[in-house]
Amino acid sequence: QVQLAESGGGLVQAGGSLRLSCAASGLTFSAYVMNWFRQAPGKEREFVATIDQSGATTYAASVRGRFTISRDNAKNTVSLQMNNLKPEDTAVYYCKAQLAPKIAYWGQGTQVTVSS
């Protein structure tokens, strides 16, 4: 059974930092593309960052230069370091593991709240 468990969310002031982690189990972690998405109240879920099997990364324009995604295949974890947080970064952040277009798993999410 595949499980993805996010952690590290919380309340932070604008300009602050948080580090999210996603622990994966029940899958061959190194074979998966790992992603972070987020969903703000009243908005659709949106892409934040991705890291592929080789470690190549891609970011949404809104977070580029502030967020860094990384993975540790030995620990089956993917992390998202978030710096210079803004109130508009407030959302539930989700981890997604994707092997193929129709093979993907989601975590339950972790709340990030940035106060102004």
C-alpha atoms as an extended CHARMM CRD file, in Angstrom:
* protein
*
       116  EXT
         1         1  GLN       CA              0.0000000000        0.0000000000        0.0000000000  PROA      1               0.0000000000
         2         2  VAL       CA              1.4620000000        3.3140000000       -1.0750000000  PROA      2               0.0000000000
         3         3  GLN       CA              1.5130000000        6.0330000000        1.5560000000  PROA      3               0.0000000000
         4         4  LEU       CA              2.7250000000        9.6110000000        1.3500000000  PROA      4               0.0000000000
         5         5  ALA       CA              2.8940000000       11.5800000000        4.5900000000  PROA      5               0.0000000000
         6         6  GLU       CA              3.5730000000       15.3130000000        4.5300000000  PROA      6               0.0000000000
         7         7  SER       CA              4.9050000000       17.1940000000        7.5290000000  PROA      7               0.0000000000
         8         8  GLY       CA              6.4400000000       20.5350000000        8.4240000000  PROA      8               0.0000000000
         9         9  GLY       CA              3.5500000000       22.8860000000        7.8040000000  PROA      9               0.0000000000
        10        10  GLY       CA              2.5840000000       25.6170000000       10.2170000000  PROA      10              0.0000000000
        11        11  LEU       CA              2.0990000000       29.3080000000       10.8000000000  PROA      11              0.0000000000
        12        12  VAL       CA              4.8840000000       31.7010000000        9.8440000000  PROA      12              0.0000000000
        13        13  GLN       CA              5.2070000000       35.4400000000        9.3400000000  PROA      13              0.0000000000
        14        14  ALA       CA              5.7930000000       36.9140000000        5.9120000000  PROA      14              0.0000000000
        15        15  GLY       CA              9.4660000000       36.7200000000        5.0360000000  PROA      15              0.0000000000
        16        16  GLY       CA              9.9580000000       33.5950000000        7.0930000000  PROA      16              0.0000000000
        17        17  SER       CA             10.8600000000       30.0550000000        6.0990000000  PROA      17              0.0000000000
        18        18  LEU       CA              9.4280000000       26.5610000000        6.4040000000  PROA      18              0.0000000000
        19        19  ARG       CA             10.6540000000       23.1690000000        5.2840000000  PROA      19              0.0000000000
        20        20  LEU       CA              8.0910000000       20.6020000000        4.2100000000  PROA      20              0.0000000000
        21        21  SER       CA              8.8600000000       16.9140000000        4.0240000000  PROA      21              0.0000000000
        22        22  CYS       CA              7.0430000000       14.0070000000        2.4220000000  PROA      22              0.0000000000
        23        23  ALA       CA              7.8430000000       10.4780000000        3.5280000000  PROA      23              0.0000000000
        24        24  ALA       CA              6.9240000000        7.7700000000        1.0290000000  PROA      24              0.0000000000
        25        25  SER       CA              6.3890000000        4.0750000000        1.6360000000  PROA      25              0.0000000000
        26        26  GLY       CA              5.0960000000        1.1220000000       -0.3400000000  PROA      26              0.0000000000
        27        27  LEU       CA              6.7180000000        2.1370000000       -3.6250000000  PROA      27              0.0000000000
        28        28  THR       CA             10.0720000000        2.1140000000       -5.3960000000  PROA      28              0.0000000000
        29        29  PHE       CA             10.7470000000        5.7240000000       -4.5520000000  PROA      29              0.0000000000
        30        30  SER       CA             13.6700000000        6.2840000000       -6.9110000000  PROA      30              0.0000000000
        31        31  ALA       CA             11.4980000000        5.3690000000       -9.9040000000  PROA      31              0.0000000000
        32        32  TYR       CA              8.9640000000        8.1250000000       -9.2570000000  PROA      32              0.0000000000
        33        33  VAL       CA              8.8240000000       11.7520000000      -10.2390000000  PROA      33              0.0000000000
        34        34  MET       CA              8.0170000000       13.6560000000       -7.0510000000  PROA      34              0.0000000000
        35        35  ASN       CA              5.9480000000       16.7890000000       -6.9980000000  PROA      35              0.0000000000
        36        36  TRP       CA              4.5840000000       19.4240000000       -4.6730000000  PROA      36              0.0000000000
        37        37  PHE       CA              1.2160000000       21.0130000000       -5.3410000000  PROA      37              0.0000000000
        38        38  ARG       CA             -0.8230000000       23.4500000000       -3.2800000000  PROA      38              0.0000000000
        39        39  GLN       CA             -4.4280000000       24.4940000000       -2.9340000000  PROA      39              0.0000000000
        40        40  ALA       CA             -5.5220000000       27.7900000000       -1.4550000000  PROA      40              0.0000000000
        41        41  PRO       CA             -9.0630000000       28.3250000000       -0.1410000000  PROA      41              0.0000000000
        42        42  GLY       CA            -11.5000000000       28.7450000000       -3.0160000000  PROA      42              0.0000000000
        43        43  LYS       CA             -8.8620000000       28.0160000000       -5.6440000000  PROA      43              0.0000000000
        44        44  GLU       CA             -7.8710000000       25.0360000000       -7.7430000000  PROA      44              0.0000000000
        45        45  ARG       CA             -4.9140000000       22.8990000000       -6.8320000000  PROA      45              0.0000000000
        46        46  GLU       CA             -1.7940000000       24.2110000000       -8.5420000000  PROA      46              0.0000000000
        47        47  PHE       CA              1.6550000000       22.9240000000       -9.3590000000  PROA      47              0.0000000000
        48        48  VAL       CA              4.5290000000       24.1590000000       -7.2120000000  PROA      48              0.0000000000
        49        49  ALA       CA              7.6330000000       22.1140000000       -7.9950000000  PROA      49              0.0000000000
        50        50  THR       CA              8.8110000000       18.8120000000       -9.3800000000  PROA      50              0.0000000000
        51        51  ILE       CA             11.9700000000       16.7220000000       -9.2150000000  PROA      51              0.0000000000
        52        52  ASP       CA             12.5220000000       13.8080000000      -11.5580000000  PROA      52              0.0000000000
        53        53  GLN       CA             14.4320000000       10.5900000000      -11.1240000000  PROA      53              0.0000000000
        54        54  SER       CA             17.7230000000       12.2310000000      -12.1510000000  PROA      54              0.0000000000
        55        55  GLY       CA             17.2540000000       15.1760000000       -9.7870000000  PROA      55              0.0000000000
        56        56  ALA       CA             16.2390000000       17.7030000000      -12.4270000000  PROA      56              0.0000000000
        57        57  THR       CA             13.8580000000       20.3020000000      -11.0290000000  PROA      57              0.0000000000
        58        58  THR       CA             11.1340000000       22.5800000000      -12.3400000000  PROA      58              0.0000000000
        59        59  TYR       CA              9.2890000000       25.3200000000      -10.4690000000  PROA      59              0.0000000000
        60        60  ALA       CA              6.1830000000       27.3880000000      -10.8720000000  PROA      60              0.0000000000
        61        61  ALA       CA              7.0290000000       30.9690000000      -11.7420000000  PROA      61              0.0000000000
        62        62  SER       CA              5.4260000000       32.1870000000       -8.5250000000  PROA      62              0.0000000000
        63        63  VAL       CA              7.9130000000       30.3010000000       -6.3280000000  PROA      63              0.0000000000
        64        64  ARG       CA             11.0560000000       30.1940000000       -8.4620000000  PROA      64              0.0000000000
        65        65  GLY       CA             14.0140000000       31.5790000000       -6.5670000000  PROA      65              0.0000000000
        66        66  ARG       CA             12.2780000000       31.2010000000       -3.1870000000  PROA      66              0.0000000000
        67        67  PHE       CA             11.4770000000       27.4720000000       -2.9930000000  PROA      67              0.0000000000
        68        68  THR       CA             13.8230000000       24.5250000000       -3.4300000000  PROA      68              0.0000000000
        69        69  ILE       CA             12.7210000000       20.9250000000       -3.9600000000  PROA      69              0.0000000000
        70        70  SER       CA             15.0640000000       18.0600000000       -3.1360000000  PROA      70              0.0000000000
        71        71  ARG       CA             14.8900000000       14.3090000000       -2.7130000000  PROA      71              0.0000000000
        72        72  ASP       CA             16.6980000000       11.6700000000       -0.6900000000  PROA      72              0.0000000000
        73        73  ASN       CA             16.2550000000        8.3010000000       -2.3230000000  PROA      73              0.0000000000
        74        74  ALA       CA             17.9550000000        6.5290000000        0.5860000000  PROA      74              0.0000000000
        75        75  LYS       CA             15.3150000000        7.8660000000        2.9820000000  PROA      75              0.0000000000
        76        76  ASN       CA             12.3740000000        7.8400000000        0.5450000000  PROA      76              0.0000000000
        77        77  THR       CA             11.7070000000       11.4990000000        1.1970000000  PROA      77              0.0000000000
        78        78  VAL       CA             11.1300000000       14.6300000000       -0.8260000000  PROA      78              0.0000000000
        79        79  SER       CA             11.4360000000       18.0600000000        0.7360000000  PROA      79              0.0000000000
        80        80  LEU       CA             10.4030000000       21.5860000000       -0.1080000000  PROA      80              0.0000000000
        81        81  GLN       CA             12.4410000000       24.3970000000        1.4180000000  PROA      81              0.0000000000
        82        82  MET       CA             10.3620000000       27.5540000000        1.3350000000  PROA      82              0.0000000000
        83        83  ASN       CA             12.0680000000       30.8980000000        1.9460000000  PROA      83              0.0000000000
        84        84  ASN       CA             10.8220000000       34.4640000000        1.8580000000  PROA      84              0.0000000000
        85        85  LEU       CA              7.2700000000       33.2690000000        2.3070000000  PROA      85              0.0000000000
        86        86  LYS       CA              4.4140000000       35.5460000000        1.2830000000  PROA      86              0.0000000000
        87        87  PRO       CA              0.7670000000       35.6200000000        2.4030000000  PROA      87              0.0000000000
        88        88  GLU       CA             -0.2080000000       34.3450000000       -1.0430000000  PROA      88              0.0000000000
        89        89  ASP       CA              1.7420000000       31.1540000000       -0.3300000000  PROA      89              0.0000000000
        90        90  THR       CA             -0.9270000000       30.2330000000        2.2280000000  PROA      90              0.0000000000
        91        91  ALA       CA             -2.4010000000       26.8960000000        1.1550000000  PROA      91              0.0000000000
        92        92  VAL       CA             -2.5740000000       23.2020000000        1.8540000000  PROA      92              0.0000000000
        93        93  TYR       CA              0.5620000000       21.6700000000        0.3510000000  PROA      93              0.0000000000
        94        94  TYR       CA              0.3520000000       18.1960000000       -1.1650000000  PROA      94              0.0000000000
        95        95  CYS       CA              3.0090000000       15.7130000000       -2.1340000000  PROA      95              0.0000000000
        96        96  LYS       CA              2.4360000000       13.6970000000       -5.3160000000  PROA      96              0.0000000000
        97        97  ALA       CA              4.3590000000       10.6740000000       -6.5430000000  PROA      97              0.0000000000
        98        98  GLN       CA              4.0140000000        9.9110000000      -10.2400000000  PROA      98              0.0000000000
        99        99  LEU       CA              5.2980000000        6.8930000000      -12.1370000000  PROA      99              0.0000000000
       100       100  ALA       CA              3.2370000000        7.2580000000      -15.3320000000  PROA      100             0.0000000000
       101       101  PRO       CA              0.3420000000        9.4320000000      -16.5250000000  PROA      101             0.0000000000
       102       102  LYS       CA             -2.2090000000        7.1690000000      -14.8560000000  PROA      102             0.0000000000
       103       103  ILE       CA             -0.1010000000        5.9610000000      -11.9610000000  PROA      103             0.0000000000
       104       104  ALA       CA              0.0770000000        8.6320000000       -9.2970000000  PROA      104             0.0000000000
       105       105  TYR       CA             -0.4100000000        8.9170000000       -5.5630000000  PROA      105             0.0000000000
       106       106  TRP       CA             -1.2090000000       11.8640000000       -3.3370000000  PROA      106             0.0000000000
       107       107  GLY       CA             -0.5890000000       12.6270000000        0.2990000000  PROA      107             0.0000000000
       108       108  GLN       CA             -3.1530000000       14.1000000000        2.6720000000  PROA      108             0.0000000000
       109       109  GLY       CA             -1.6030000000       17.5550000000        2.7160000000  PROA      109             0.0000000000
       110       110  THR       CA             -0.1100000000       19.9010000000        5.2720000000  PROA      110             0.0000000000
       111       111  GLN       CA             -1.3480000000       23.4120000000        6.0210000000  PROA      111             0.0000000000
       112       112  VAL       CA              0.9490000000       26.3840000000        5.4960000000  PROA      112             0.0000000000
       113       113  THR       CA             -0.2830000000       29.7510000000        6.7210000000  PROA      113             0.0000000000
       114       114  VAL       CA              1.7090000000       32.9280000000        6.1450000000  PROA      114             0.0000000000
       115       115  SER       CA              0.6350000000       35.9870000000        8.1060000000  PROA      115             0.0000000000
       116       116  SER       CA              1.2560000000       39.5110000000        6.8790000000  PROA      116             0.0000000000
